[in-house]
Amino acid sequence: MEPSTRQDFIKKSGLALGVGGLASTGLLTTKGLLSQASAATNSGGKRWASGMKVHFFGGGGAADQYARVVVDGAKQAASDIGCSLTVLYSNWVAGTELSQCRQSIAERPDAIGLYGGPGDAAIMPLAAQAAKAGVEMSYWNCDVPKVRAAYGGGYVGVENWHQVGYDLAVFTIDRYHLKPGNQAIDFGFFNVPGLAPRDNGIADGLKAKGLKVTKLLLDATTGTNPESQTGVVVGALAKYPDAKVLSLSGGQWVGCAGYYLKAAGFKPGQVNVIGFDPELGVAQAEVANWAQVVVTQEPFLQGYMTVMSLCLQKVFKLLPFVIDTAAGNYVTSDNVHSVYPLIKAGLFA
């Protein structure tokens, strides 16, 4: 019999959860604890956030695996507490998101949940505009500490450089007994302010242990079509056929590991493929041993708790949430079977 809740599932999965991860997974037991808390504040048959209008920025596109899990979390929160939710997609293009956010503020919703990828400098003017208009802002996945210091707002996600990138590199080195001088290829979004720290963190962690690291750029806008990066990955593997580590950053690209490696003439397990977010494609790649280690950032939680925080801020004047979503939780080719049903259900990535 499969575990009935996220909390039951994690307890039975054998995952190496940190304190923050254990706390966060305990918050979401299907529609459990938070829905019960919501019911306690209801009156006249209305849920407590009824009438609230929230615009939520899903980061990628509707067909993007990671964005879909985040948005599902946001939608679940809206369903649980009764707010109105408008979802906007930018295909990970910073200019598109910033333009859409500017328009959202002009429409005067009660609150906006924004993907922080564009970074502090780009978001700062929008935060100022939102504050002047009385629109609450909160951020997910990529922190914008300078913006939050200036204009407030919460953050639901991880500390990208150390918790996600550097620690993943060290975990991989220890797990696979890598040695100084081994070659590593680090693909990443080094031109995206909010995402660059995690890919740089991997490179820094590998270098600190003496590995040779080649950093190469991935196109973040190919999240809905990661197969388009095949030529780039194949070319890198042709140049460094002895690579022991291949970091493919986000789960959309890690999920294509088998596709890339077959095209390059590699066999499963010939190179250790690592990255972030155990989406369904990643889980399938790990089961087949095309990918070995990914760190989870709990995108469902990022969506859910961002919407929850915004509504609590607006309705009850509570302080915004700042939540560390499970950094340090590794899904590997060994333990992926235990979390596969939850990944398949779109509740874990």
PLY file of the C-alpha trace (Angstrom):
ply
format ascii 1.0
element vertex 349
property float x
property float y
property float z
element edge 348
property int vertex1
property int vertex2
end_header
0.00 0.00 0.00
1.44 3.36 -1.01
1.90 6.10 1.61
-1.15 8.37 1.65
0.54 11.69 2.41
3.78 13.49 1.67
4.78 13.14 5.33
4.10 9.38 5.36
5.92 9.07 2.08
9.07 10.84 3.27
9.15 8.79 6.48
9.11 5.57 4.45
11.36 6.72 1.60
14.78 6.50 3.21
15.79 9.94 1.88
18.56 11.77 3.74
16.48 14.76 4.84
17.95 17.73 6.64
16.10 19.51 9.43
14.72 22.15 7.07
13.53 19.52 4.60
11.81 17.47 7.30
10.04 20.53 8.61
8.89 21.62 5.18
7.54 18.23 4.11
5.55 18.06 7.32
3.64 21.17 6.26
2.00 19.56 3.26
0.01 16.42 3.93
-2.18 16.47 0.83
-4.86 19.00 1.87
-4.24 18.36 5.56
-2.87 20.72 8.17
-3.12 24.00 6.31
-6.65 23.30 5.12
-7.67 22.54 8.71
-6.08 25.81 9.82
-7.96 27.60 7.05
-11.26 26.10 8.16
-10.74 27.46 11.66
-10.83 31.05 10.37
-13.74 30.65 7.98
-17.06 32.35 8.57
-20.31 32.33 6.67
-19.12 29.49 4.46
-16.35 31.60 2.93
-12.72 30.56 2.96
-10.49 33.09 4.65
-8.74 34.36 1.49
-11.91 34.74 -0.57
-11.77 37.95 -2.58
-7.96 38.05 -2.67
-6.47 38.41 -6.15
-2.99 36.91 -6.59
-0.85 36.96 -9.73
1.67 34.12 -9.73
4.63 33.98 -12.11
5.39 30.38 -13.05
8.87 31.05 -14.43
8.89 28.71 -17.40
6.05 27.64 -19.66
2.95 25.52 -19.20
4.77 22.56 -20.78
7.89 23.00 -18.65
8.19 20.19 -16.07
9.57 22.32 -13.25
7.19 25.22 -13.80
4.26 22.81 -13.87
5.04 21.47 -10.39
5.51 25.00 -8.97
2.23 26.18 -10.48
0.41 23.07 -9.24
1.51 24.03 -5.74
0.26 27.59 -6.20
-3.06 26.33 -7.56
-3.47 23.93 -4.64
-2.94 26.76 -2.17
-5.47 28.94 -3.98
-7.97 26.09 -3.93
-7.41 25.47 -0.22
-7.77 29.08 0.97
-10.09 30.54 -1.65
-8.06 33.27 -3.33
-8.30 34.05 -7.03
-5.13 33.03 -8.89
-3.85 34.30 -12.23
-0.83 32.39 -13.57
1.63 34.04 -15.97
4.44 32.29 -17.84
7.63 33.81 -19.23
9.52 30.77 -20.62
12.38 31.74 -18.24
12.97 34.95 -20.23
13.78 37.72 -17.74
12.63 40.54 -20.02
9.26 38.88 -20.53
8.70 38.33 -16.82
9.69 41.88 -15.93
7.37 43.33 -18.55
4.51 41.11 -17.39
5.15 42.05 -13.77
5.05 45.74 -14.61
1.65 45.21 -16.25
0.45 43.13 -13.28
1.27 45.91 -10.84
-0.67 48.33 -13.03
-3.70 46.02 -12.72
-3.50 46.30 -8.90
-3.93 42.69 -7.71
-3.64 42.20 -3.96
-0.36 40.33 -4.30
2.26 39.00 -6.71
4.38 35.85 -6.37
7.45 36.37 -8.55
10.19 34.01 -9.70
13.41 35.71 -8.54
15.62 34.65 -11.45
16.08 38.12 -12.99
17.92 39.19 -9.81
18.00 42.15 -7.42
18.94 44.91 -9.86
16.24 44.06 -12.38
13.46 43.51 -9.82
14.22 46.49 -7.54
12.29 49.10 -9.60
9.27 46.79 -9.80
9.32 46.21 -6.05
9.33 49.98 -5.55
6.41 50.35 -7.95
4.47 47.56 -6.18
5.08 49.06 -2.75
3.76 52.42 -3.92
0.67 50.71 -5.37
0.02 48.68 -2.20
0.67 45.35 -3.91
2.35 42.70 -1.75
5.32 40.96 -3.39
7.01 37.68 -2.49
9.62 35.61 -4.29
10.39 31.97 -4.97
13.33 29.79 -6.13
15.92 32.58 -6.42
16.29 34.97 -3.52
16.52 38.74 -3.99
17.88 39.82 -0.59
18.53 43.44 -1.55
14.98 43.84 -2.84
13.54 42.28 0.29
15.71 44.45 2.54
14.46 47.57 0.76
10.79 46.75 0.23
9.97 43.63 2.25
8.53 40.41 0.95
9.15 36.74 1.62
11.24 34.06 -0.02
10.45 30.37 -0.47
13.38 28.43 -1.86
16.98 27.60 -1.11
20.34 29.32 -0.82
21.54 28.50 -4.29
25.35 28.77 -4.21
26.12 26.76 -1.11
23.12 24.56 -0.33
22.28 23.56 -3.88
25.48 23.90 -5.89
28.55 23.52 -3.68
27.08 20.84 -1.44
25.89 18.80 -4.43
29.42 18.86 -5.85
30.93 17.64 -2.58
28.24 14.96 -2.20
28.97 13.70 -5.72
32.73 13.60 -5.16
32.35 11.64 -1.95
29.72 9.27 -3.31
31.63 8.33 -6.45
35.15 8.54 -4.98
36.30 11.13 -7.49
39.90 12.23 -7.37
41.90 15.43 -7.97
42.60 15.84 -11.65
39.34 14.20 -12.80
37.56 16.15 -15.53
34.13 17.68 -14.94
31.78 19.52 -17.31
29.50 22.08 -15.66
26.65 23.24 -17.88
24.70 26.11 -16.42
22.79 29.35 -16.71
25.73 31.59 -15.96
24.04 34.54 -17.68
20.94 34.43 -15.42
21.60 36.39 -12.18
19.33 34.31 -9.95
20.40 30.91 -11.31
24.11 31.46 -11.89
25.03 31.00 -8.19
23.94 27.37 -8.08
25.89 26.41 -11.23
28.88 28.40 -10.03
28.53 26.62 -6.69
28.95 23.27 -8.42
32.04 24.49 -10.23
33.49 25.94 -7.03
32.84 22.75 -5.08
34.46 20.57 -7.73
37.46 22.88 -8.00
37.89 22.97 -4.22
38.41 19.20 -4.32
40.94 19.44 -7.14
38.84 18.47 -10.15
39.36 20.13 -13.54
36.17 22.00 -14.42
34.96 23.27 -17.78
31.99 25.66 -17.54
29.64 25.84 -20.52
26.46 27.81 -21.11
22.98 26.29 -21.36
20.09 28.24 -22.81
17.53 28.63 -20.01
14.74 29.32 -22.51
14.95 25.74 -23.84
13.21 24.34 -20.75
10.20 23.26 -22.80
12.48 21.77 -25.48
15.67 20.54 -23.77
16.39 18.15 -26.64
17.48 21.23 -28.60
20.66 21.30 -26.49
21.79 17.87 -27.70
24.45 19.20 -30.07
25.95 21.39 -27.33
26.19 18.50 -24.86
27.45 16.01 -27.43
30.13 18.46 -28.53
31.35 18.87 -24.95
31.52 15.12 -24.39
33.42 14.68 -27.64
35.99 17.21 -26.44
36.20 15.71 -22.93
35.43 11.98 -23.37
37.10 11.12 -20.06
34.79 13.38 -18.02
33.75 11.86 -14.71
31.05 14.43 -13.93
28.47 16.06 -16.20
26.31 18.67 -14.49
23.23 19.53 -16.55
21.70 22.02 -14.09
17.87 21.97 -14.12
15.76 18.85 -14.20
14.47 19.48 -17.71
17.99 18.94 -19.05
18.98 16.21 -16.58
15.87 14.35 -17.71
17.34 14.31 -21.22
20.60 12.71 -20.04
19.87 9.43 -21.80
19.04 11.24 -25.01
22.26 13.25 -24.87
24.52 10.39 -23.84
23.18 7.96 -26.43
23.81 10.58 -29.11
27.37 10.92 -27.79
27.93 7.16 -27.83
28.10 6.82 -24.04
26.70 4.00 -21.92
24.63 4.36 -18.72
26.87 5.19 -15.79
29.91 6.00 -17.93
29.79 9.58 -16.64
28.10 10.77 -13.42
25.24 13.08 -14.42
24.11 15.48 -11.71
21.86 18.50 -11.36
18.70 19.74 -9.71
15.07 18.70 -9.33
13.85 15.08 -9.60
11.10 15.66 -12.12
9.52 12.68 -13.87
12.04 12.70 -16.72
14.88 12.80 -14.18
13.42 9.92 -12.21
13.17 7.86 -15.38
16.77 8.72 -16.27
17.92 7.68 -12.80
16.03 4.39 -12.93
17.88 3.64 -16.19
21.19 4.90 -14.66
21.58 7.67 -17.22
21.55 10.18 -14.33
22.96 9.63 -10.86
22.27 12.48 -8.38
19.91 15.45 -8.18
19.09 17.73 -5.28
15.46 18.57 -4.63
14.28 22.14 -4.10
10.60 21.28 -3.46
8.97 23.34 -6.24
5.47 22.29 -5.17
6.20 23.81 -1.77
7.66 26.94 -3.40
4.39 27.55 -5.21
2.13 26.60 -2.32
3.83 28.54 0.43
4.39 31.66 -1.68
0.66 32.00 -2.28
-0.11 31.13 1.35
2.37 33.72 2.63
1.05 36.49 0.38
-2.53 35.95 1.51
-1.58 35.80 5.19
0.35 39.04 4.76
-2.57 40.80 3.12
-5.47 39.41 5.14
-3.98 39.09 8.63
-1.01 41.50 8.32
1.42 38.71 9.22
5.10 38.86 8.39
6.14 37.18 5.12
7.47 33.63 5.13
11.14 32.96 4.59
11.34 29.19 4.08
14.28 26.95 3.21
12.74 24.28 1.00
14.62 21.09 1.62
18.10 21.83 0.30
20.44 18.91 0.93
17.89 16.22 0.02
19.41 14.02 -2.66
17.51 11.73 -4.99
19.91 9.21 -6.45
19.81 6.25 -8.80
19.68 4.11 -5.64
16.77 5.71 -3.77
14.69 7.05 -6.66
12.39 4.01 -6.58
11.15 5.02 -3.12
10.00 8.47 -4.24
8.98 7.59 -7.80
5.19 7.47 -7.10
5.28 10.96 -5.57
7.34 12.32 -8.46
4.93 10.74 -10.93
2.04 12.40 -9.11
3.70 15.79 -9.63
4.03 16.55 -5.91
7.79 16.30 -5.60
10.65 17.56 -7.71
0 1
1 2
2 3
3 4
4 5
5 6
6 7
7 8
8 9
9 10
10 11
11 12
12 13
13 14
14 15
15 16
16 17
17 18
18 19
19 20
20 21
21 22
22 23
23 24
24 25
25 26
26 27
27 28
28 29
29 30
30 31
31 32
32 33
33 34
34 35
35 36
36 37
37 38
38 39
39 40
40 41
41 42
42 43
43 44
44 45
45 46
46 47
47 48
48 49
49 50
50 51
51 52
52 53
53 54
54 55
55 56
56 57
57 58
58 59
59 60
60 61
61 62
62 63
63 64
64 65
65 66
66 67
67 68
68 69
69 70
70 71
71 72
72 73
73 74
74 75
75 76
76 77
77 78
78 79
79 80
80 81
81 82
82 83
83 84
84 85
85 86
86 87
87 88
88 89
89 90
90 91
91 92
92 93
93 94
94 95
95 96
96 97
97 98
98 99
99 100
100 101
101 102
102 103
103 104
104 105
105 106
106 107
107 108
108 109
109 110
110 111
111 112
112 113
113 114
114 115
115 116
116 117
117 118
118 119
119 120
120 121
121 122
122 123
123 124
124 125
125 126
126 127
127 128
128 129
129 130
130 131
131 132
132 133
133 134
134 135
135 136
136 137
137 138
138 139
139 140
140 141
141 142
142 143
143 144
144 145
145 146
146 147
147 148
148 149
149 150
150 151
151 152
152 153
153 154
154 155
155 156
156 157
157 158
158 159
159 160
160 161
161 162
162 163
163 164
164 165
165 166
166 167
167 168
168 169
169 170
170 171
171 172
172 173
173 174
174 175
175 176
176 177
177 178
178 179
179 180
180 181
181 182
182 183
183 184
184 185
185 186
186 187
187 188
188 189
189 190
190 191
191 192
192 193
193 194
194 195
195 196
196 197
197 198
198 199
199 200
200 201
201 202
202 203
203 204
204 205
205 206
206 207
207 208
208 209
209 210
210 211
211 212
212 213
213 214
214 215
215 216
216 217
217 218
218 219
219 220
220 221
221 222
222 223
223 224
224 225
225 226
226 227
227 228
228 229
229 230
230 231
231 232
232 233
233 234
234 235
235 236
236 237
237 238
238 239
239 240
240 241
241 242
242 243
243 244
244 245
245 246
246 247
247 248
248 249
249 250
250 251
251 252
252 253
253 254
254 255
255 256
256 257
257 258
258 259
259 260
260 261
261 262
262 263
263 264
264 265
265 266
266 267
267 268
268 269
269 270
270 271
271 272
272 273
273 274
274 275
275 276
276 277
277 278
278 279
279 280
280 281
281 282
282 283
283 284
284 285
285 286
286 287
287 288
288 289
289 290
290 291
291 292
292 293
293 294
294 295
295 296
296 297
297 298
298 299
299 300
300 301
301 302
302 303
303 304
304 305
305 306
306 307
307 308
308 309
309 310
310 311
311 312
312 313
313 314
314 315
315 316
316 317
317 318
318 319
319 320
320 321
321 322
322 323
323 324
324 325
325 326
326 327
327 328
328 329
329 330
330 331
331 332
332 333
333 334
334 335
335 336
336 337
337 338
338 339
339 340
340 341
341 342
342 343
343 344
344 345
345 346
346 347
347 348
